[in-house]
């Protein structure tokens, strides 16, 4: 017997029992973003490898170790997108969306990184990204944070996440800090973890967020990035904090919160939870004012964020903040051949009158008892029952499966009105 084919390691199926919570989160996220005037954009899963090498940087774990890259039949190097920002910028440049324009965009979909799979981290994972182009003030930075806070409130997880803020300054002010940081870390080079030693001269800011406890002890006394901010960046950061204070947003300033890429500037932030173990970041964002120019567009201020769906769902399920929506409202039980013919017609009438009602029509025959068991197992609130007597009398019985109520019987022409009463 041949071996069963299984999913690629680190890539998981989302089964029917799980999809209602996904659909609920996607609906809430979409509604909140649309309510703030953000528009959805969609772009390909596959991009030219050059896009990510240029935007993310070749001296990064993502580019060096984690990207799914292949040559197509024309010999072009293509990559499954490891993140969405670069692709969104590419789409905006290519479609002429940036020059003297303001765009507030969002997108969702799968990303791909060849990482070691663990709880909350998969090789195919799903992200929601939000990007704003054409606005350079701290007010839009604050708006993104307020949007995420509203999401957490609607999902019931706000008490279980905390906000950390920092400012990276400009490329010029960060270059001065970079030299001071290298000078400090070089004195402890032999004590740094291997990744930090490799990054010491190529990407030293990433040493600040090393997960190595020993490296973190060294970093505690490193020069403070905020002490090196230029006047414009310092003022931007103070205004952002004032906006958040005025809106009652609690936050912690973390001078070791960084992004290791040169095009990031000024604001960076993360929402963090202690409900997911090591994978604690559920949302991260910041300004990337240099990226559009870096990728060939005209200089454009930009800020954005990304949130991982798997991690959000993990928090929601961990604290049980949302009751999983029911898959089925009604289950139509059809006992007998005549009932089956009548039932399909009746089901269409119900779908026409109540298009949002989740009605499952039993197919495949079977005894009345077995059908009732399936109705109960479906999670439906009620069973609609048609047998030979009901066909003769043009009636339908309603059996409550989750409530202690007597069974009801209605004529077919009364059914729709009574379903409206039951389901509001």
JONORTA-V699385 format. One record per residue. N is the residue number from 0. RES is the residue in one letter. D_FIRST is the distance of its C-alpha to the first C-alpha in Angstrom with 2 decimals. Layout:
n={N | N}
res={RES | RES}
d_first={D_FIRST | D_FIRST}
//
This chain:
n={0 | 1 | 2 | 3 | 4 | 5 | 6 | 7 | 8 | 9 | 10 | 11 | 12 | 13 | 14 | 15 | 16 | 17 | 18 | 19 | 20 | 21 | 22 | 23 | 24 | 25 | 26 | 27 | 28 | 29 | 30 | 31 | 32 | 33 | 34 | 35 | 36 | 37 | 38 | 39 | 40 | 41 | 42 | 43 | 44 | 45 | 46 | 47 | 48 | 49 | 50 | 51 | 52 | 53 | 54 | 55 | 56 | 57 | 58 | 59 | 60 | 61 | 62 | 63 | 64 | 65 | 66 | 67 | 68 | 69 | 70 | 71 | 72 | 73 | 74 | 75 | 76 | 77 | 78 | 79 | 80 | 81 | 82 | 83 | 84 | 85 | 86 | 87 | 88 | 89 | 90 | 91 | 92 | 93 | 94 | 95 | 96 | 97 | 98 | 99 | 100 | 101 | 102 | 103 | 104 | 105 | 106 | 107 | 108 | 109 | 110 | 111 | 112 | 113 | 114 | 115 | 116 | 117 | 118 | 119 | 120 | 121 | 122 | 123 | 124 | 125 | 126 | 127 | 128 | 129 | 130 | 131 | 132 | 133 | 134 | 135 | 136 | 137 | 138 | 139 | 140 | 141 | 142 | 143 | 144 | 145 | 146 | 147 | 148 | 149 | 150 | 151 | 152 | 153 | 154 | 155 | 156 | 157 | 158 | 159 | 160 | 161 | 162 | 163 | 164 | 165 | 166 | 167 | 168 | 169 | 170 | 171 | 172 | 173 | 174 | 175 | 176 | 177 | 178 | 179 | 180 | 181 | 182 | 183 | 184 | 185 | 186 | 187 | 188 | 189 | 190 | 191 | 192 | 193 | 194 | 195 | 196 | 197 | 198 | 199 | 200 | 201 | 202 | 203 | 204 | 205 | 206 | 207 | 208 | 209 | 210 | 211 | 212 | 213 | 214 | 215 | 216 | 217 | 218 | 219 | 220 | 221 | 222 | 223 | 224 | 225 | 226 | 227 | 228 | 229 | 230 | 231 | 232 | 233 | 234 | 235 | 236 | 237 | 238 | 239 | 240 | 241 | 242 | 243 | 244 | 245 | 246 | 247 | 248 | 249 | 250 | 251 | 252 | 253 | 254 | 255 | 256 | 257 | 258 | 259 | 260 | 261 | 262 | 263 | 264 | 265 | 266 | 267 | 268 | 269 | 270 | 271 | 272 | 273 | 274 | 275 | 276 | 277 | 278 | 279 | 280 | 281 | 282 | 283 | 284 | 285 | 286 | 287 | 288 | 289 | 290 | 291 | 292 | 293 | 294 | 295 | 296 | 297 | 298 | 299 | 300 | 301 | 302 | 303 | 304 | 305 | 306 | 307 | 308 | 309 | 310 | 311 | 312 | 313 | 314 | 315 | 316 | 317 | 318 | 319 | 320 | 321 | 322 | 323 | 324 | 325 | 326 | 327 | 328 | 329 | 330 | 331 | 332 | 333 | 334 | 335 | 336 | 337 | 338 | 339 | 340 | 341 | 342 | 343 | 344 | 345 | 346 | 347 | 348 | 349 | 350 | 351 | 352 | 353 | 354 | 355 | 356 | 357 | 358 | 359 | 360 | 361 | 362 | 363 | 364 | 365 | 366 | 367 | 368 | 369 | 370 | 371 | 372 | 373 | 374 | 375 | 376 | 377 | 378 | 379 | 380 | 381 | 382 | 383 | 384 | 385 | 386 | 387 | 388 | 389 | 390 | 391 | 392 | 393 | 394 | 395 | 396 | 397 | 398 | 399 | 400 | 401 | 402 | 403 | 404 | 405 | 406 | 407 | 408 | 409 | 410 | 411 | 412 | 413 | 414 | 415 | 416 | 417 | 418 | 419 | 420 | 421 | 422 | 423}
res={X | X | X | X | X | X | X | X | X | X | X | X | X | X | X | X | X | X | X | X | X | X | X | X | X | X | X | X | X | X | X | X | X | X | X | X | X | X | X | X | X | X | X | X | X | X | X | X | X | X | X | X | X | X | X | X | X | X | X | X | X | X | X | X | X | X | X | X | X | X | X | X | X | X | X | X | X | X | X | X | X | X | X | X | X | X | X | X | X | X | X | X | X | X | X | X | X | X | X | X | X | X | X | X | X | X | X | X | X | X | X | X | X | X | X | X | X | X | X | X | X | X | X | X | X | X | X | X | X | X | X | X | X | X | X | X | X | X | X | X | X | X | X | X | X | X | X | X | X | X | X | X | X | X | X | X | X | X | X | X | X | X | X | X | X | X | X | X | X | X | X | X | X | X | X | X | X | X | X | X | X | X | X | X | X | X | X | X | X | X | X | X | X | X | X | X | X | X | X | X | X | X | X | X | X | X | X | X | X | X | X | X | X | X | X | X | X | X | X | X | X | X | X | X | X | X | X | X | X | X | X | X | X | X | X | X | X | X | X | X | X | X | X | X | X | X | X | X | X | X | X | X | X | X | X | X | X | X | X | X | X | X | X | X | X | X | X | X | X | X | X | X | X | X | X | X | X | X | X | X | X | X | X | X | X | X | X | X | X | X | X | X | X | X | X | X | X | X | X | X | X | X | X | X | X | X | X | X | X | X | X | X | X | X | X | X | X | X | X | X | X | X | X | X | X | X | X | X | X | X | X | X | X | X | X | X | X | X | X | X | X | X | X | X | X | X | X | X | X | X | X | X | X | X | X | X | X | X | X | X | X | X | X | X | X | X | X | X | X | X | X | X | X | X | X | X | X | X | X | X | X | X | X | X | X | X | X | X | X | X | X | X | X | X | X | X | X | X | X | X | X | X | X | X | X | X | X | X | X | X | X | X | X | X | X | X | X | X | X | X | X | X | X | X}
d_first={0.00 | 3.81 | 6.55 | 8.87 | 12.01 | 15.07 | 18.76 | 20.79 | 22.33 | 25.68 | 25.07 | 24.74 | 24.43 | 27.62 | 26.72 | 29.07 | 30.61 | 31.72 | 32.95 | 36.29 | 37.58 | 36.59 | 38.39 | 41.37 | 41.77 | 41.41 | 44.05 | 46.45 | 46.15 | 46.73 | 49.70 | 51.36 | 51.06 | 52.33 | 55.21 | 56.33 | 56.25 | 53.12 | 51.27 | 47.55 | 46.35 | 42.90 | 41.79 | 38.67 | 35.77 | 35.95 | 39.23 | 40.60 | 39.99 | 43.74 | 44.45 | 42.80 | 44.05 | 47.56 | 47.49 | 45.53 | 46.69 | 44.99 | 45.92 | 43.73 | 40.42 | 39.12 | 39.87 | 39.27 | 35.99 | 34.58 | 34.63 | 31.66 | 33.32 | 32.20 | 33.97 | 33.68 | 34.04 | 37.80 | 37.64 | 38.82 | 37.68 | 36.35 | 35.42 | 33.79 | 36.81 | 37.08 | 40.09 | 42.17 | 45.78 | 45.70 | 43.96 | 46.52 | 49.38 | 48.05 | 47.84 | 51.34 | 52.85 | 51.22 | 52.34 | 55.89 | 55.74 | 57.58 | 61.05 | 63.69 | 61.17 | 59.78 | 56.20 | 54.44 | 50.71 | 47.50 | 43.82 | 40.46 | 36.87 | 34.03 | 34.79 | 32.55 | 33.09 | 30.87 | 32.18 | 30.85 | 29.37 | 31.27 | 32.79 | 34.65 | 33.40 | 30.39 | 29.53 | 29.84 | 32.77 | 35.30 | 39.01 | 42.18 | 44.79 | 48.50 | 50.81 | 54.54 | 56.35 | 60.11 | 61.42 | 62.58 | 64.27 | 63.02 | 63.23 | 59.91 | 58.31 | 59.61 | 58.34 | 54.74 | 55.09 | 56.70 | 53.89 | 51.31 | 53.54 | 53.69 | 49.90 | 49.67 | 52.31 | 50.49 | 47.22 | 49.10 | 48.24 | 51.59 | 52.63 | 49.43 | 49.77 | 52.55 | 53.87 | 54.63 | 56.80 | 58.02 | 59.68 | 58.78 | 62.00 | 62.29 | 60.85 | 64.33 | 64.92 | 61.40 | 62.02 | 64.95 | 62.88 | 60.06 | 62.47 | 63.80 | 60.30 | 59.29 | 62.55 | 61.89 | 58.23 | 59.00 | 61.05 | 57.91 | 55.41 | 54.23 | 53.59 | 51.44 | 47.64 | 45.87 | 45.12 | 48.75 | 50.10 | 48.12 | 49.53 | 53.07 | 54.55 | 52.10 | 51.51 | 53.65 | 53.69 | 50.01 | 51.09 | 52.92 | 49.74 | 47.84 | 45.78 | 46.87 | 49.37 | 51.38 | 51.68 | 52.64 | 55.49 | 56.79 | 56.45 | 58.55 | 61.68 | 60.80 | 63.23 | 62.93 | 61.72 | 63.92 | 66.99 | 66.37 | 66.07 | 68.38 | 70.79 | 68.91 | 65.60 | 67.42 | 69.15 | 65.90 | 64.29 | 67.33 | 67.37 | 63.67 | 64.29 | 67.32 | 65.34 | 62.78 | 65.59 | 67.30 | 64.10 | 63.51 | 60.31 | 59.81 | 58.58 | 58.69 | 59.71 | 57.33 | 58.74 | 55.50 | 53.43 | 52.73 | 50.78 | 50.41 | 50.94 | 54.37 | 54.40 | 54.38 | 57.89 | 59.80 | 57.86 | 54.53 | 53.18 | 50.23 | 49.43 | 47.89 | 46.52 | 46.02 | 43.33 | 40.35 | 40.92 | 40.93 | 39.92 | 43.30 | 44.33 | 43.63 | 45.91 | 47.67 | 50.22 | 53.20 | 55.37 | 54.22 | 57.44 | 56.74 | 53.33 | 54.43 | 56.97 | 54.48 | 52.07 | 54.84 | 56.37 | 59.90 | 60.48 | 59.37 | 59.35 | 56.03 | 54.51 | 51.18 | 48.59 | 44.87 | 43.18 | 39.56 | 38.10 | 35.54 | 38.41 | 40.73 | 38.27 | 37.75 | 41.52 | 41.87 | 39.22 | 40.59 | 44.05 | 42.98 | 45.58 | 44.04 | 42.91 | 39.68 | 40.75 | 39.79 | 37.09 | 38.77 | 42.44 | 42.32 | 39.81 | 40.88 | 40.22 | 40.60 | 41.06 | 41.25 | 41.01 | 44.47 | 43.72 | 40.66 | 42.85 | 45.58 | 43.26 | 41.83 | 45.41 | 46.57 | 43.77 | 44.82 | 48.42 | 47.51 | 45.48 | 48.51 | 51.00 | 49.05 | 46.66 | 45.88 | 44.96 | 41.26 | 40.80 | 37.51 | 37.72 | 35.53 | 33.38 | 31.29 | 33.88 | 33.76 | 36.55 | 39.34 | 38.39 | 34.75 | 35.98 | 38.49 | 35.85 | 33.90 | 37.23 | 37.94 | 34.52 | 34.96 | 37.94 | 40.34 | 44.01 | 44.81 | 43.32 | 44.99 | 44.93 | 45.65 | 45.73 | 47.73 | 51.00 | 50.52 | 49.88 | 53.08 | 55.08 | 53.66 | 52.89 | 50.15 | 49.69 | 48.93 | 47.37 | 47.48 | 44.34 | 45.51 | 49.24 | 51.46 | 53.04 | 53.77 | 51.79 | 53.60 | 53.99 | 55.16 | 55.88 | 53.50 | 56.27 | 56.79 | 53.19 | 53.12 | 56.31 | 55.06 | 51.72 | 53.86 | 55.79 | 52.73 | 50.94 | 54.09}
//
